[in-house]
Amino acid sequence: MAWLFAVMLVGLLPGCAQFEAQKEREALDAAVSSAVNDDEFCRSSGAKPGTSSYLDCRLKLSHQRDAAASTAGR
């Protein structure tokens, strides 16, 4: 009976690994999407990449997102 349980457990492990990989892909997609949106926003505000105004814009957006996530996590 223990052998059957072990076989069933081994059969479930790939599903867990796929779930974790999917979560990682979704997190990466969200990060890329945020970076693209932030870039577009800062450029549309007139900031050019490589300038201090662009860096300030990107940092401000990042801090706003972190604060929103922190508030939502409470």
C-alpha positions in Angstrom: 0.0 0.0 0.0 2.9 2.4 0.8 4.3 1.6 -2.7 1.0 2.7 -4.3 1.0 5.9 -2.3 4.6 6.7 -3.3 3.8 6.1 -7.0 0.8 8.5 -6.7 2.8 11.1 -5.0 5.6 11.0 -7.6 2.8 11.4 -10.3 1.7 14.7 -8.7 5.2 16.3 -8.5 5.4 17.4 -12.1 2.1 19.3 -11.7 3.5 21.2 -8.8 6.7 22.1 -10.8 4.6 23.3 -13.7 2.5 25.4 -11.3 5.6 27.1 -9.9 7.0 27.7 -13.4 3.8 29.3 -14.5 3.8 31.6 -11.4 7.4 32.6 -12.3 6.4 33.3 -15.9 3.5 35.4 -14.8 5.7 37.4 -12.4 8.2 38.0 -15.1 5.5 39.1 -17.6 4.1 41.5 -15.0 7.6 43.0 -14.5 8.2 43.4 -18.2 4.8 45.0 -18.7 5.4 47.5 -15.9 8.8 48.4 -17.3 7.4 49.0 -20.8 4.5 51.0 -19.4 6.8 53.1 -17.2 9.1 53.7 -20.1 6.2 54.9 -22.3 4.8 57.1 -19.6 8.2 58.8 -18.9 8.9 59.3 -22.6 5.5 60.7 -23.1 6.2 63.2 -20.3 9.2 64.4 -22.3 11.9 62.6 -20.4 14.6 61.0 -22.6 16.4 57.8 -21.5 19.7 58.4 -20.0 18.8 61.8 -18.5 18.2 62.5 -14.8 14.6 63.5 -15.5 14.0 60.1 -17.0 15.6 58.3 -14.1 13.6 60.4 -11.6 10.4 59.6 -13.5 11.1 55.8 -13.4 12.1 55.9 -9.8 8.9 57.8 -8.8 6.8 55.3 -10.7 8.6 52.4 -9.0 8.2 53.9 -5.6 4.5 54.5 -6.2 4.0 50.9 -7.3 5.9 49.6 -4.2 3.8 51.8 -1.9 0.5 50.7 -3.6 1.6 47.0 -3.2 2.6 47.6 0.4 -0.8 49.2 1.2 -2.7 46.4 -0.6 -0.8 43.8 1.3 -2.0 45.0 4.7 
